[in-house]
Amino acid sequence: MPWSVFAVVFLCVSVSLWWILILNILSIETSTEYCSVALWQDGVVRERCEWVGQKHSEVLLGMVDGVLQDAGCGIRDTDGIAFGKGPGSFTGVRIACGVAQGLAFGANLNVVGVCTLLALAEAAGKGKVIAAIDARMGELYFAVYEKREGVWMTLVEPCLCKADTAPVVIGFDWFGCGSGFALNADLRTRYAAQLCGVDAQAIPQAAAVARLGALEFARGNSVDAALALPLYLRDKVALTTRERMK
């Protein structure tokens, strides 16, 4: 790489890192039975996380207030809102998106949607991750990521699949994480020779959403609150069990 090009790249990375460190990003994650809220404040993350079952809508705003009070700031002191956009629980994903939009509209902030599977990979602390979340009805939300030079690369795009037909993954030393590995023995069997470890209890959490969201804000990838969209991988969520089988 010519020195002039290297210098430009180094400068851009340095500016991005500096910008990340001065951002205040609120994040929300409700795609599973856990509810979590975090605040990225000048590079330091504060988080609250609770198992709430299906009561996200009852506790979420209180958790937001608690995190902001812990940090000594208000919603208008933040630079943006990140939310776990899915895949995950249909209702949970809608709650995260809707609350992020409402807060952002009120405070005139932009938003960033972060894939919950990527949040799993970020929190794993590994460089090669197979992320899988239970999607009910015998299916999984599945994706594969590898971190190269500090940047996550998506090797298998988020998809809906069954454990025994999950996409082929090339290579070894992969780390498996997420409830998909807890509830589907076939998934462990399918990748057994390629896995270096598994954390089947891992869940998407707001702290990882905050870190990834801060990067997206620094890169200029935030959007107006009206453009915030959930990520749905199943197109039959509103149908009856019999209709889904057709």
TORFIZA-300282 format. One record per residue (C-alpha): residue number from 1; residue in one letter; chain; x, y negated, z negated. Coordinates in nm, 4 decimals. Layout:
! residues N
+-----+----+----+----------+----------+----------+
|   i | aa | ch |        u |        v |        w |
+-----+----+----+----------+----------+----------+
| NUM |  A |  A |        X |        Y |        Z |
...
+-----+----+----+----------+----------+----------+
***
This chain:
! residues 246
+-----+----+----+----------+----------+----------+
|   i | aa | ch |        u |        v |        w |
+-----+----+----+----------+----------+----------+
|   1 |  M |  A |   0.0000 |   0.0000 |   0.0000 |
|   2 |  P |  A |   0.1480 |  -0.3419 |   0.0979 |
|   3 |  W |  A |   0.2405 |  -0.5578 |  -0.2006 |
|   4 |  S |  A |  -0.0078 |  -0.8302 |  -0.1039 |
|   5 |  V |  A |  -0.2962 |  -0.5801 |  -0.0942 |
|   6 |  F |  A |  -0.1853 |  -0.4265 |  -0.4242 |
|   7 |  A |  A |  -0.1747 |  -0.7716 |  -0.5833 |
|   8 |  V |  A |  -0.5293 |  -0.8492 |  -0.4686 |
|   9 |  V |  A |  -0.6602 |  -0.5156 |  -0.5989 |
|  10 |  F |  A |  -0.4801 |  -0.5649 |  -0.9315 |
|  11 |  L |  A |  -0.6223 |  -0.9157 |  -0.9637 |
|  12 |  C |  A |  -0.9762 |  -0.7974 |  -0.8893 |
|  13 |  V |  A |  -0.9516 |  -0.5163 |  -1.1439 |
|  14 |  S |  A |  -0.8040 |  -0.7512 |  -1.4045 |
|  15 |  V |  A |  -1.0805 |  -1.0068 |  -1.3501 |
|  16 |  S |  A |  -1.3452 |  -0.7316 |  -1.3756 |
|  17 |  L |  A |  -1.1972 |  -0.5992 |  -1.6994 |
|  18 |  W |  A |  -1.1764 |  -0.9485 |  -1.8464 |
|  19 |  W |  A |  -1.5382 |  -1.0178 |  -1.7471 |
|  20 |  I |  A |  -1.6558 |  -0.6907 |  -1.9041 |
|  21 |  L |  A |  -1.4932 |  -0.7805 |  -2.2355 |
|  22 |  I |  A |  -1.6913 |  -1.1023 |  -2.2703 |
|  23 |  L |  A |  -2.0299 |  -0.9589 |  -2.1737 |
|  24 |  N |  A |  -2.3151 |  -0.8930 |  -2.4161 |
|  25 |  I |  A |  -2.5322 |  -0.6145 |  -2.2727 |
|  26 |  L |  A |  -2.8368 |  -0.4658 |  -2.4443 |
|  27 |  S |  A |  -2.9158 |  -0.1072 |  -2.3469 |
|  28 |  I |  A |  -3.2158 |   0.1236 |  -2.3886 |
|  29 |  E |  A |  -3.2351 |   0.5008 |  -2.3428 |
|  30 |  T |  A |  -3.5587 |   0.7000 |  -2.3929 |
|  31 |  S |  A |  -3.5437 |   0.9792 |  -2.1339 |
|  32 |  T |  A |  -3.5462 |   1.2619 |  -2.3918 |
|  33 |  E |  A |  -3.7065 |   1.3147 |  -2.7330 |
|  34 |  Y |  A |  -3.4375 |   1.0842 |  -2.8733 |
|  35 |  C |  A |  -3.4706 |   0.7066 |  -2.8684 |
|  36 |  S |  A |  -3.1554 |   0.4971 |  -2.8691 |
|  37 |  V |  A |  -3.0673 |   0.1301 |  -2.8376 |
|  38 |  A |  A |  -2.7187 |  -0.0178 |  -2.8140 |
|  39 |  L |  A |  -2.5514 |  -0.3535 |  -2.7723 |
|  40 |  W |  A |  -2.2239 |  -0.3949 |  -2.5862 |
|  41 |  Q |  A |  -2.0868 |  -0.7125 |  -2.7443 |
|  42 |  D |  A |  -1.7475 |  -0.8295 |  -2.6242 |
|  43 |  G |  A |  -1.6320 |  -0.4710 |  -2.5769 |
|  44 |  V |  A |  -1.7689 |  -0.3420 |  -2.9089 |
|  45 |  V |  A |  -2.0753 |  -0.1129 |  -2.9072 |
|  46 |  R |  A |  -2.3399 |  -0.1009 |  -3.1806 |
|  47 |  E |  A |  -2.6013 |   0.1738 |  -3.1506 |
|  48 |  R |  A |  -2.9091 |   0.3120 |  -3.3209 |
|  49 |  C |  A |  -3.0306 |   0.6582 |  -3.2227 |
|  50 |  E |  A |  -3.3212 |   0.8614 |  -3.3648 |
|  51 |  W |  A |  -3.5158 |   1.1754 |  -3.2784 |
|  52 |  V |  A |  -3.8705 |   1.0438 |  -3.2292 |
|  53 |  G |  A |  -4.0472 |   1.3136 |  -3.0301 |
|  54 |  Q |  A |  -4.3039 |   1.1254 |  -2.8225 |
|  55 |  K |  A |  -4.3153 |   0.8088 |  -3.0323 |
|  56 |  H |  A |  -4.0723 |   0.5987 |  -2.8291 |
|  57 |  S |  A |  -4.3283 |   0.3250 |  -2.7708 |
|  58 |  E |  A |  -4.3878 |   0.2955 |  -3.1465 |
|  59 |  V |  A |  -4.0257 |   0.2553 |  -3.2552 |
|  60 |  L |  A |  -3.8328 |   0.1152 |  -2.9577 |
|  61 |  L |  A |  -3.8889 |  -0.2571 |  -3.0072 |
|  62 |  G |  A |  -3.8123 |  -0.2257 |  -3.3785 |
|  63 |  M |  A |  -3.4825 |  -0.0582 |  -3.2921 |
|  64 |  V |  A |  -3.4032 |  -0.3363 |  -3.0443 |
|  65 |  D |  A |  -3.4638 |  -0.5965 |  -3.3162 |
|  66 |  G |  A |  -3.2490 |  -0.3997 |  -3.5589 |
|  67 |  V |  A |  -2.9512 |  -0.3750 |  -3.3248 |
|  68 |  L |  A |  -2.9695 |  -0.7444 |  -3.2381 |
|  69 |  Q |  A |  -2.9946 |  -0.8405 |  -3.6064 |
|  70 |  D |  A |  -2.6950 |  -0.6200 |  -3.6870 |
|  71 |  A |  A |  -2.4999 |  -0.8140 |  -3.4259 |
|  72 |  G |  A |  -2.6272 |  -1.1507 |  -3.5445 |
|  73 |  C |  A |  -2.7770 |  -1.2490 |  -3.2110 |
|  74 |  G |  A |  -3.1042 |  -1.2729 |  -3.0230 |
|  75 |  I |  A |  -3.2179 |  -1.1396 |  -2.6883 |
|  76 |  R |  A |  -3.1397 |  -1.4748 |  -2.5246 |
|  77 |  D |  A |  -2.7777 |  -1.4429 |  -2.6374 |
|  78 |  T |  A |  -2.7312 |  -1.1371 |  -2.4174 |
|  79 |  D |  A |  -2.6156 |  -1.1418 |  -2.0562 |
|  80 |  G |  A |  -2.8394 |  -0.8630 |  -1.9312 |
|  81 |  I |  A |  -3.0207 |  -0.5383 |  -2.0059 |
|  82 |  A |  A |  -2.9241 |  -0.1863 |  -1.9013 |
|  83 |  F |  A |  -3.1652 |   0.1052 |  -1.9240 |
|  84 |  G |  A |  -3.1564 |   0.4791 |  -1.8703 |
|  85 |  K |  A |  -3.3466 |   0.5034 |  -1.5429 |
|  86 |  G |  A |  -3.3761 |   0.8817 |  -1.5403 |
|  87 |  P |  A |  -3.4078 |   1.1546 |  -1.4534 |
|  88 |  G |  A |  -3.5805 |   1.2722 |  -1.7672 |
|  89 |  S |  A |  -3.9183 |   1.2658 |  -1.9368 |
|  90 |  F |  A |  -4.1664 |   1.0929 |  -1.7050 |
|  91 |  T |  A |  -4.3171 |   0.8894 |  -1.9883 |
|  92 |  G |  A |  -3.9832 |   0.8194 |  -2.1545 |
|  93 |  V |  A |  -3.8245 |   0.6902 |  -1.8352 |
|  94 |  R |  A |  -4.1233 |   0.4640 |  -1.7690 |
|  95 |  I |  A |  -4.1016 |   0.3249 |  -2.1230 |
|  96 |  A |  A |  -3.7319 |   0.2375 |  -2.0862 |
|  97 |  C |  A |  -3.7899 |   0.0690 |  -1.7517 |
|  98 |  G |  A |  -4.1015 |  -0.1170 |  -1.8662 |
|  99 |  V |  A |  -3.9501 |  -0.2465 |  -2.1906 |
| 100 |  A |  A |  -3.6298 |  -0.3501 |  -2.0104 |
| 101 |  Q |  A |  -3.8400 |  -0.5416 |  -1.7579 |
| 102 |  G |  A |  -4.0523 |  -0.7089 |  -2.0247 |
| 103 |  L |  A |  -3.7543 |  -0.8206 |  -2.2305 |
| 104 |  A |  A |  -3.5681 |  -0.9357 |  -1.9204 |
| 105 |  F |  A |  -3.8631 |  -1.1373 |  -1.7893 |
| 106 |  G |  A |  -3.9045 |  -1.3096 |  -2.1254 |
| 107 |  A |  A |  -3.5370 |  -1.3995 |  -2.1553 |
| 108 |  N |  A |  -3.4709 |  -1.4635 |  -1.7840 |
| 109 |  L |  A |  -3.2150 |  -1.1823 |  -1.7591 |
| 110 |  N |  A |  -3.1138 |  -0.9371 |  -1.4895 |
| 111 |  V |  A |  -3.1178 |  -0.5618 |  -1.5388 |
| 112 |  V |  A |  -2.9198 |  -0.2522 |  -1.4401 |
| 113 |  G |  A |  -3.0579 |   0.1008 |  -1.4223 |
| 114 |  V |  A |  -2.8093 |   0.3736 |  -1.5239 |
| 115 |  C |  A |  -2.8568 |   0.7391 |  -1.4308 |
| 116 |  T |  A |  -2.9068 |   0.9471 |  -1.7449 |
| 117 |  L |  A |  -2.6924 |   1.2291 |  -1.6031 |
| 118 |  L |  A |  -2.4044 |   0.9864 |  -1.5499 |
| 119 |  A |  A |  -2.4531 |   0.8631 |  -1.9073 |
| 120 |  L |  A |  -2.4099 |   1.2242 |  -2.0210 |
| 121 |  A |  A |  -2.0851 |   1.2469 |  -1.8258 |
| 122 |  E |  A |  -1.9585 |   0.9169 |  -1.9675 |
| 123 |  A |  A |  -2.0253 |   1.0243 |  -2.3256 |
| 124 |  A |  A |  -1.8597 |   1.3643 |  -2.2782 |
| 125 |  G |  A |  -1.5101 |   1.2155 |  -2.2828 |
| 126 |  K |  A |  -1.3997 |   1.4505 |  -2.0046 |
| 127 |  G |  A |  -1.2839 |   1.3845 |  -1.6508 |
| 128 |  K |  A |  -1.4853 |   1.6594 |  -1.4769 |
| 129 |  V |  A |  -1.8450 |   1.7071 |  -1.5841 |
| 130 |  I |  A |  -2.1399 |   1.9232 |  -1.4836 |
| 131 |  A |  A |  -2.4436 |   1.7497 |  -1.6358 |
| 132 |  A |  A |  -2.7743 |   1.9321 |  -1.6734 |
| 133 |  I |  A |  -3.0925 |   1.8290 |  -1.8553 |
| 134 |  D |  A |  -3.3934 |   2.0537 |  -1.9106 |
| 135 |  A |  A |  -3.6695 |   1.9412 |  -1.6733 |
| 136 |  R |  A |  -3.9347 |   2.1832 |  -1.8052 |
| 137 |  M |  A |  -4.1223 |   2.4293 |  -1.5829 |
| 138 |  G |  A |  -3.8052 |   2.6382 |  -1.5479 |
| 139 |  E |  A |  -3.6134 |   2.3606 |  -1.3729 |
| 140 |  L |  A |  -3.3144 |   2.1356 |  -1.4384 |
| 141 |  Y |  A |  -3.2037 |   1.7832 |  -1.3616 |
| 142 |  F |  A |  -2.8500 |   1.8416 |  -1.2384 |
| 143 |  A |  A |  -2.5479 |   1.6435 |  -1.1169 |
| 144 |  V |  A |  -2.1691 |   1.6777 |  -1.0976 |
| 145 |  Y |  A |  -1.9205 |   1.3958 |  -1.1622 |
| 146 |  E |  A |  -1.5451 |   1.3507 |  -1.1597 |
| 147 |  K |  A |  -1.3564 |   1.0490 |  -1.2911 |
| 148 |  R |  A |  -1.0765 |   0.9386 |  -1.0609 |
| 149 |  E |  A |  -0.8512 |   0.6491 |  -1.1598 |
| 150 |  G |  A |  -1.1054 |   0.5437 |  -1.4185 |
| 151 |  V |  A |  -1.4020 |   0.5437 |  -1.1781 |
| 152 |  W |  A |  -1.6805 |   0.8023 |  -1.1742 |
| 153 |  M |  A |  -1.7282 |   0.9782 |  -0.8413 |
| 154 |  T |  A |  -2.0539 |   1.1647 |  -0.7756 |
| 155 |  L |  A |  -1.9732 |   1.5062 |  -0.6278 |
| 156 |  V |  A |  -2.3274 |   1.6436 |  -0.6476 |
| 157 |  E |  A |  -2.6063 |   1.3857 |  -0.6384 |
| 158 |  P |  A |  -2.8729 |   1.4085 |  -0.9094 |
| 159 |  C |  A |  -3.1218 |   1.6760 |  -0.8093 |
| 160 |  L |  A |  -3.4004 |   1.8992 |  -0.9365 |
| 161 |  C |  A |  -3.3185 |   2.2701 |  -0.9210 |
| 162 |  K |  A |  -3.3447 |   2.6065 |  -1.0918 |
| 163 |  A |  A |  -3.0480 |   2.7433 |  -1.2848 |
| 164 |  D |  A |  -2.9919 |   3.0394 |  -1.0537 |
| 165 |  T |  A |  -2.9958 |   2.8211 |  -0.7418 |
| 166 |  A |  A |  -2.7983 |   2.5233 |  -0.8752 |
| 167 |  P |  A |  -2.5528 |   2.3707 |  -0.6245 |
| 168 |  V |  A |  -2.2124 |   2.5243 |  -0.5684 |
| 169 |  V |  A |  -1.9360 |   2.3451 |  -0.7572 |
| 170 |  I |  A |  -1.5780 |   2.3662 |  -0.6312 |
| 171 |  G |  A |  -1.2786 |   2.4007 |  -0.8642 |
| 172 |  F |  A |  -1.2146 |   2.4750 |  -1.2307 |
| 173 |  D |  A |  -1.1864 |   2.3032 |  -1.5702 |
| 174 |  W |  A |  -1.5367 |   2.1625 |  -1.5554 |
| 175 |  F |  A |  -1.7085 |   2.0574 |  -1.8775 |
| 176 |  G |  A |  -2.0771 |   2.1392 |  -1.9041 |
| 177 |  C |  A |  -2.3056 |   1.9128 |  -2.1046 |
| 178 |  G |  A |  -2.6728 |   1.8659 |  -2.1685 |
| 179 |  S |  A |  -2.9803 |   2.0613 |  -2.2743 |
| 180 |  G |  A |  -2.9797 |   2.2511 |  -1.9469 |
| 181 |  F |  A |  -2.6945 |   2.4612 |  -2.0824 |
| 182 |  A |  A |  -2.8804 |   2.5276 |  -2.4093 |
| 183 |  L |  A |  -3.1998 |   2.6546 |  -2.2513 |
| 184 |  N |  A |  -3.0729 |   2.8325 |  -1.9406 |
| 185 |  A |  A |  -2.8317 |   3.1222 |  -1.9889 |
| 186 |  D |  A |  -2.8252 |   3.1602 |  -1.6095 |
| 187 |  L |  A |  -2.6557 |   2.8220 |  -1.5818 |
| 188 |  R |  A |  -2.3658 |   2.9201 |  -1.8059 |
| 189 |  T |  A |  -2.3374 |   3.2483 |  -1.6185 |
| 190 |  R |  A |  -2.3359 |   3.0744 |  -1.2813 |
| 191 |  Y |  A |  -2.0372 |   2.8528 |  -1.3702 |
| 192 |  A |  A |  -1.8767 |   3.0667 |  -1.6418 |
| 193 |  A |  A |  -1.5412 |   3.1095 |  -1.4667 |
| 194 |  Q |  A |  -1.5213 |   2.7371 |  -1.3891 |
| 195 |  L |  A |  -1.6041 |   2.5913 |  -1.7300 |
| 196 |  C |  A |  -1.3474 |   2.4767 |  -1.9847 |
| 197 |  G |  A |  -1.6147 |   2.4021 |  -2.2435 |
| 198 |  V |  A |  -1.9813 |   2.3233 |  -2.3023 |
| 199 |  D |  A |  -2.1738 |   2.0792 |  -2.5215 |
| 200 |  A |  A |  -2.5303 |   2.2006 |  -2.4900 |
| 201 |  Q |  A |  -2.6526 |   1.9579 |  -2.7578 |
| 202 |  A |  A |  -2.5398 |   1.6447 |  -2.5721 |
| 203 |  I |  A |  -2.8118 |   1.3925 |  -2.4917 |
| 204 |  P |  A |  -2.8105 |   1.0710 |  -2.2888 |
| 205 |  Q |  A |  -2.7533 |   0.7821 |  -2.5302 |
| 206 |  A |  A |  -2.7705 |   0.4053 |  -2.5099 |
| 207 |  A |  A |  -2.4025 |   0.3570 |  -2.6018 |
| 208 |  A |  A |  -2.2936 |   0.5249 |  -2.2777 |
| 209 |  V |  A |  -2.5649 |   0.3385 |  -2.0859 |
| 210 |  A |  A |  -2.4261 |   0.0138 |  -2.2297 |
| 211 |  R |  A |  -2.0685 |   0.0898 |  -2.1203 |
| 212 |  L |  A |  -2.1748 |   0.1881 |  -1.7700 |
| 213 |  G |  A |  -2.4179 |  -0.1014 |  -1.7509 |
| 214 |  A |  A |  -2.1483 |  -0.3526 |  -1.8487 |
| 215 |  L |  A |  -1.9357 |  -0.2268 |  -1.5591 |
| 216 |  E |  A |  -2.2245 |  -0.2712 |  -1.3161 |
| 217 |  F |  A |  -2.2930 |  -0.6234 |  -1.4399 |
| 218 |  A |  A |  -1.9233 |  -0.7082 |  -1.4015 |
| 219 |  R |  A |  -1.9322 |  -0.5757 |  -1.0450 |
| 220 |  G |  A |  -2.2316 |  -0.7947 |  -0.9630 |
| 221 |  N |  A |  -2.4706 |  -0.5017 |  -0.9227 |
| 222 |  S |  A |  -2.7506 |  -0.6226 |  -1.1481 |
| 223 |  V |  A |  -3.0980 |  -0.6990 |  -1.0093 |
| 224 |  D |  A |  -3.3970 |  -0.9121 |  -1.0957 |
| 225 |  A |  A |  -3.6236 |  -0.7465 |  -1.3515 |
| 226 |  A |  A |  -3.9002 |  -0.7113 |  -1.0924 |
| 227 |  L |  A |  -3.6741 |  -0.4802 |  -0.8904 |
| 228 |  A |  A |  -3.6000 |  -0.2384 |  -1.1756 |
| 229 |  L |  A |  -3.6991 |   0.1152 |  -1.0749 |
| 230 |  P |  A |  -3.6996 |   0.4514 |  -1.2552 |
| 231 |  L |  A |  -3.5332 |   0.7535 |  -1.0934 |
| 232 |  Y |  A |  -3.7899 |   1.0303 |  -1.0439 |
| 233 |  L |  A |  -3.6735 |   1.3607 |  -0.8972 |
| 234 |  R |  A |  -4.0014 |   1.5469 |  -0.9357 |
| 235 |  D |  A |  -4.2899 |   1.4293 |  -0.7191 |
| 236 |  K |  A |  -4.5623 |   1.6298 |  -0.8956 |
| 237 |  V |  A |  -4.5503 |   1.4808 |  -1.2441 |
| 238 |  A |  A |  -4.9146 |   1.3678 |  -1.2373 |
| 239 |  L |  A |  -5.0589 |   1.6996 |  -1.1180 |
| 240 |  T |  A |  -5.2060 |   1.9884 |  -1.3155 |
| 241 |  T |  A |  -5.0041 |   2.3048 |  -1.3713 |
| 242 |  R |  A |  -5.2050 |   2.4852 |  -1.1014 |
| 243 |  E |  A |  -5.1525 |   2.1997 |  -0.8542 |
| 244 |  R |  A |  -4.7778 |   2.1954 |  -0.9188 |
| 245 |  M |  A |  -4.7540 |   2.5620 |  -0.8199 |
| 246 |  K |  A |  -4.8973 |   2.4984 |  -0.4721 |
+-----+----+----+----------+----------+----------+
***
